[in-house]
Structures are given as structure tokens and as C-alpha cells.
Amino acid sequence: MPIRPATAADLPFIHSLAPRLAGAADLSWRSGDEVMRFQRCFMHETLEAPKPGAVTFIAEDESGVLLGFVHAEPMLDIFTDQIAAYIPLLAVTEAAEGQGTAKALMAAVEAWAKGQGYASLSLDVFASNARGRAFYARQGYGEETLRLVKDIR
């Protein structure tokens, strides 16, 4: 599966996957509008003004149909005080789900991170995203922290 660096021309496709990312959150204390607003703003901030050293990869099929993307950036590892790699965004189209696209994107970003000399690669996933959590566990990721929230309205 071809994986290539993203270009500015890929941004509309990337942003079109915001509903897939927001849909992975099953948060009873958050409205769908709140989750979507967060997702769109987060993607805009992350992708429109990327941190220095950040990378975005695109997966496409042999005919050039876009299948998904991953974005990674340098981030301070709070345990080691060393710069490591962090994945704030990964999404694939519905048609690409279960077809190895996310695995190929993760392999590409892991190779990039190793090439940068980073010792670790981390990411966040919604706690309610059982499918995503299982996928990352199969890729060798382990849980390090868990953020808890209480609705006090």
C-alpha cells in the first residue's frame, strides 16, 4: 500500500475524516456537537500550523484513492525529559477500515520516529473506543495513564 508524505492538497481529505474521529468518542456527558467542535478545532490547530519537525503521511490505494492519514510530532516525554514522538491524529476511511491501512500508516510513522532517533512513540485514544484500543494493543502499545472526567453540571 503506497504511503507518502501529505501535501496541502490533502488537507480537505484529512479534514473530511473529522466525523470518523469524533464518532469514536462515546462520551455521555458530552454532546455530539461538543465532540465535533473539539475534533474540528483540534485538527485545524494541529494540521494548519504543525509543530516544527511534525510529519503527516497519507495512505492511498494503487489507483490513488485516499484511504487515511496519520500525523506525528515531537513531544517531550515527561518521564525521561527526552524528545519522543507523539501521534495526535490517525484516521482511515470507512472503506479502508479493517484492510490494513491503519497498520501501514502506523508502520510508516514508527519508521519515521526511529529515523529521528526517538526512543518512544505515544498516542491518545478515547477510552470508549474499544476497537481503537484493541488495534493499538496489537501494535504493541501499552496504557501509561488514564484521564478521568466527572460531569459536575
N, C-alpha and C positions, 0 to 999 in steps of 0.2 A: 504494500500500500504506500503510495507516494506521500511523504511528509515533507513540507517545505516551510521556510520562514514566511510569516504573514506579511502582507503589504497593506497600504492604506486602502486599496481597493477591496480588501477582505472585511473591512470594518462593518459594512451593512450586514453581511452574513453573520459575523460574530455576534453583533447586537441582536440579530433575529433569534438567537438562541436563548435570550433572557427568559422567556416564558418557560423553557425547559429547566433552566436552573432554578427559577423561583418555584416551579411546580414540585421540586424535590423537597421543599420545606413543608412539613405538616406541623404547623405551629398554631395550636388552638387559641392562643392569646394574641395572635397577630392576624389582622385581616389580610385577605388576598391582595388588596391594594397596597397595604403597607409593605408586604414582602416584595411585590413587583416594583414599587418605588425604590426600595432599598437596592434590589438587584440591578435596575437600570442605572441608578446613581453610582453604585459600586463599579459596575462595568465601565461607565463613562470615565470615572476618575482613574481607574486602573489602566485603561487602554488608550485614552486620548492624550494622556500625559504620563507615559510609562516612566518608572524609576530608571535611573542610569543602570545599564547592564541587563535590563529586562529583555525577555525574548517571548515571541508568540509564534507557535507553529500551527500550520493548517494541515489537516488530512484531507485527501481527495482520492476519488477512485481513478482508474486508468483513463477515463474519458474526461476528467477534470471536474466532475461533480463534487462540490464541497461537502465533507462529511462531519467535520468537527474541528475543534481548536483546543489548544492548551496555552496558558500564559504562565510564565515563571519569572521570578525576580529575586535579586539578592535580598537577604534579610538577616538580621543579627540573631544568632542562636542564643537565647537567654541563659542557657546552661553553660555554654563554652566560651561565650563572648567572641566567637568567631563568625565570620560571614558564612551563611549557608544559603541554600536555595529554597524558595517558597513558591507553591503553586496556589494562587488565589482563584484561578478560573480554569475549568475544564468542562467542555460540553460537546456532545455529539448530537446529530440529528436523530429524529425518531427512527428513520430508515436504517441508520448506521448502528443503532443500539444492538448489542449482542453479537456484532460482526467482527470484533477485534479492533475497532477503530480507537477506542479509548486506551486499550493496551498498547497500541502502536504509538499513540501520542505520548503516553507515559514513558515508553522506552526512549523516545526521541528527547524528551526533556531530561530524563535521567542521564543520557549520554552527554547532553549539553552541560548539565551540572557537574558531572565528572570532569569534563573538559575544562571547566572553570576552576577546578581544584576544590570544589565544595565537598565537605565530609558528610553532609546530610541533605535530605530533601524532605520538606514538610508541607502539609496542606491542612485545610479545614473542610469539614463536611457536616451538613446538618445531621444532628443526632437521629432525627426521624427518617433519614434516608438509608434504610436498611440495604437496599440494593447497592448504593454507592459505597457504604461501609464494607460490605462483603467484597466488592470489587477491589477496594484498596487493601484489604487484608490479604487477598490473593496475590497482590503485587508486593507484599512484604511490609506494609505499613502497620505500625502498632499505635495504639492510643497512648497519648502522653498527658493530655489534660482534657478536662471536660467542663465546659462552661454551663452553669446552671442559671436559670432565669425564673423569677416569680412575678406574675402579673399582680400588681397591688392597686389596680384602679378601683 
